Amino acid sequence: MKKLYLVRHAKSTWKYEDMADVDRPLKGRGISDAYSTANWLLQQKEMPDLIISSPATRALHTALIFARTMNYPFSDVIINEKIYEASPNDLFEVVRSINDNHNSVMIFGHNPSLTIFVNTCIDHKIDNVPTTGMACLSFNQQTWKDLDKRAELQFFDYPKKRNK
């Protein structure tokens, strides 16, 4: 069985007009939401074997907050260029290229590709993976390279859901 956590980056700022999209940083609320979600995940006793992030500042910062919270070594976080501006098929390529030594993988990326990816794999639809939202999928397969598009949604969590 393979488990995949798909995490959308935390809330980022648009206040720097001349900044390239890839360089946009997190807002204060995004930082606190990332810590809150990472701590919630830790309380659930969920821990990935591998963390992979988009190179975008907002995604990588979110990934590093999760890594710090889970005592996951920063040096082991993998940055994958394909995740930034990825299509859902690009994400499937990234996932299918993961080494089979890893059974539980967390990917930090962007919409709309994360929402489309999740909806491709489950038998019902979610409207949107919001910022700092996380969908956990389990695939009944032994290898990442043979991963098909049928998964069970283990959970779907996001800050506003917990703060109701």
C-alpha positions, 0 to 999 in steps of 0.5 A: 500500500502507498500513501500520498499526502497532497498539500497545497501551499499556505496563503501567500501574499500578492503585495509585491507587484514586481515579484515573479509568481514563483518567488511570492512569500507566505503571509503571516496567516499562511505561516500560522496555518501551516504550523497549525496543519502540521501540528494537527497531522502530527497529532494524527500520528501521520508521518511521511517517509519523503517530502517533495516540494515545488520550488516556489517560495510559498510551497517550499516554505510550507514544506519546511514548516511541516518538516520542522514540526515533524522533525524531518531533516531539511536536507532530505526535502526534495525540490522538484521543478515539475511540480510548479505549474504542473498539470495533473499528468505532470504530478502523476509522472512525479509520483510514479518516479518515486523510489519504492523504498518510500511508502508514505510521501508528502507533496507540496504544490499548487492548484488547480493541479492538486484538486484535479489530481485528487478528483481523478483518483477518488470516486466523489469530488471535492470542490477545491483544495484550499490553501494549506489544505491536505488530501491523503490518498491511499493506493492499494499498490506496491509500486509507485511506477505502476500507480493507477488512478484509483485511490481511497481518500483517507482524509481531507483537512484544511484550517477552516474545517478545524476552526469552525 
